[in-house]
Amino acid sequence: MNRTQELSGQLSDEETDLAPSHMAAATGDMPAYQIRAPTAALPQGVVMAASPGSLHSPQQLAEEATRKRELRLMKNREAAKECRRRKKEYVKCLESRVAVLEVQNKKLIEELETLKDICSPKTD
């Protein structure tokens, strides 16, 4: 294990252990496995950092926060743009349906008038 892995708490494939989980797998025919850290302690003098973020300076943390904010804002703009596009498409679909139903309604009214004329007695 190198120093970076020690600090970040990452373990190589040789240092991990796969153990069957007690929960059933989604397919039901294969057991689910969980990755388990080895039970042996770290060598003396090796200390794992609480989190990788604790090694950064306040300026780096501020830059990271700014970068994350910009990324979030960009994703939000894209999502809002897509939402507006879908709404326009939905409104066009509704307008088209209204036009079809208005034509259908007009035809039905004309048919009703025709049937009334046929069925009602003439008063001459």
C-alpha positions as CSV (number, residue, x, y, z in Angstrom):
1,M,0.0,0.0,0.0
2,N,1.5,3.4,-0.9
3,R,1.3,6.6,1.1
4,T,-1.7,8.0,-0.9
5,Q,-3.7,4.9,-0.4
6,E,-2.9,4.9,3.3
7,L,-4.0,8.5,3.7
8,S,-7.2,8.1,1.7
9,G,-8.1,4.8,3.3
10,Q,-8.1,2.9,0.0
11,L,-7.2,-0.8,-0.1
12,S,-5.9,-2.9,-3.0
13,D,-7.7,-6.1,-4.2
14,E,-5.2,-8.1,-2.2
15,E,-6.1,-6.3,1.0
16,T,-9.9,-6.6,0.7
17,D,-12.0,-9.5,1.5
18,L,-15.3,-10.4,-0.2
19,A,-17.9,-11.8,2.2
20,P,-21.4,-13.0,1.3
21,S,-24.1,-10.6,2.4
22,H,-27.0,-11.8,4.4
23,M,-29.4,-9.9,2.1
24,A,-30.8,-11.6,-0.9
25,A,-29.5,-10.4,-4.3
26,A,-32.0,-8.6,-6.6
27,T,-32.0,-11.6,-9.0
28,G,-32.5,-14.1,-6.3
29,D,-30.1,-16.7,-7.8
30,M,-26.8,-15.1,-7.0
31,P,-25.5,-14.2,-3.5
32,A,-24.7,-10.5,-3.0
33,Y,-21.2,-9.7,-1.7
34,Q,-20.0,-6.8,0.4
35,I,-16.4,-5.6,0.5
36,R,-15.0,-5.9,4.0
37,A,-11.7,-4.4,5.3
38,P,-9.2,-6.9,6.6
39,T,-9.3,-7.5,10.3
40,A,-5.5,-6.9,10.8
41,A,-4.6,-3.5,12.1
42,L,-2.5,-1.0,10.1
43,P,1.3,-1.1,10.8
44,Q,2.4,1.0,13.7
45,G,3.0,4.6,12.9
46,V,0.6,4.6,9.9
47,V,-2.3,7.0,10.5
48,M,-5.3,7.2,8.2
49,A,-6.6,10.8,7.6
50,A,-10.1,11.5,8.7
51,S,-11.0,12.5,5.1
52,P,-9.1,13.4,2.0
53,G,-10.4,17.0,2.2
54,S,-8.6,17.7,5.5
55,L,-5.3,17.8,3.5
56,H,-6.3,20.8,1.4
57,S,-5.7,24.5,2.3
58,P,-8.6,26.9,2.8
59,Q,-7.9,28.4,-0.6
60,Q,-8.2,25.0,-2.2
61,L,-11.4,24.3,-0.3
62,A,-12.9,27.6,-1.5
63,E,-11.9,26.9,-5.1
64,E,-13.4,23.5,-4.9
65,A,-16.6,24.9,-3.4
66,T,-16.7,27.5,-6.2
67,R,-16.1,24.9,-8.8
68,K,-18.9,22.7,-7.4
69,R,-21.3,25.6,-7.2
70,E,-20.6,26.5,-10.9
71,L,-21.1,22.9,-11.9
72,R,-24.4,22.8,-10.0
73,L,-25.5,26.1,-11.5
74,M,-24.6,24.9,-15.0
75,K,-26.5,21.6,-14.5
76,N,-29.5,23.5,-13.1
77,R,-29.5,25.8,-16.2
78,E,-29.4,22.8,-18.5
79,A,-32.2,21.2,-16.5
80,A,-34.3,24.4,-16.6
81,K,-33.7,24.7,-20.4
82,E,-34.8,21.1,-20.9
83,C,-37.9,21.7,-18.7
84,R,-38.9,24.7,-20.7
85,R,-38.5,22.8,-24.0
86,R,-40.6,19.9,-22.7
87,K,-43.3,22.4,-21.5
88,K,-43.4,24.1,-25.0
89,E,-43.8,20.6,-26.6
90,Y,-46.5,19.7,-24.2
91,V,-48.4,23.0,-24.8
92,K,-48.1,22.5,-28.6
93,C,-49.5,19.0,-28.2
94,L,-52.4,20.4,-26.1
95,E,-53.1,23.1,-28.7
96,S,-53.2,20.6,-31.4
97,R,-55.6,18.4,-29.5
98,V,-57.8,21.4,-28.8
99,A,-57.9,22.1,-32.6
100,V,-58.9,18.5,-33.4
101,L,-61.6,18.5,-30.7
102,E,-63.0,21.8,-31.9
103,V,-63.3,20.4,-35.4
104,Q,-64.9,17.2,-34.0
105,N,-67.3,19.2,-31.9
106,K,-68.3,21.3,-34.9
107,K,-69.0,18.2,-36.9
108,L,-71.1,16.7,-34.1
109,I,-73.1,19.9,-33.7
110,E,-73.8,19.9,-37.5
111,E,-74.8,16.2,-37.3
112,L,-77.1,16.9,-34.4
113,E,-78.8,19.7,-36.3
114,T,-79.3,17.5,-39.3
115,L,-80.8,14.7,-37.2
116,K,-83.1,17.2,-35.5
117,D,-84.3,18.5,-38.9
118,I,-85.0,14.9,-40.0
119,C,-86.8,13.8,-36.8
120,S,-88.8,16.9,-35.9
121,P,-92.2,17.4,-37.6
122,K,-92.3,20.2,-40.1
123,T,-94.5,23.2,-39.1
124,D,-95.6,24.8,-42.4
